[in-house]
């Protein structure tokens, strides 16, 4: 499988989900749309957008799990988490470092011809434009500590945060900043610290 096919396969992991949701919502009658939107407190005209955002968040969470899997494997083999993100530890494709939200918003999008670039150049570009950040120096015993998270940007309302114990929560930019500051200062977060965070959206089958 060449690099272009790998990129296409990864994008297909979340874009069809958005299409399914759009089909389902467009197949309902206008009255049913208004009824569902009213009961959920969401204006009917915003109903599809909310679903799209949920699909993109779920795609980002899946990528965080894949990146974390490589970090955990490195921790198992070496007795500690890596000092920084590195392709040898991540064991994923370069485009996994870009969140679906960033790709769709083109902040950044994949460059033209990205799949034809030499692999080393793809990795370098992916790390330079990575959507995620990593908190090194963590230990398995500190389950409530942050390991990975999606970087804040103006177009993002909620940010997936991956904790050492494997849980994922959604934080606002302000909440994330406060948690990172406390973790840097005290070295440890608790369940009470992450309790105010929103739950991740349910998996979309």
Secondary structure, DSSP 8 states (H G I E B T S, - for coil): --HHHHHHHHHHHHHHHHHHHHHHHHTS-HHHHHHHHHHHT--GGGHHHHHHHHHHHHHHHHHHHHHHHHHHHHHHHHSS--SS--HHHH-S-GGGGS-HHHHHHTTT---TTGGGS-HHHHHHHHHHT-SEEE--S--TT-TTSEEEEE---TT-S-EEEEETTS-EEEE-HHHHHHHHHHHHHHS---HHHHTTSEE------
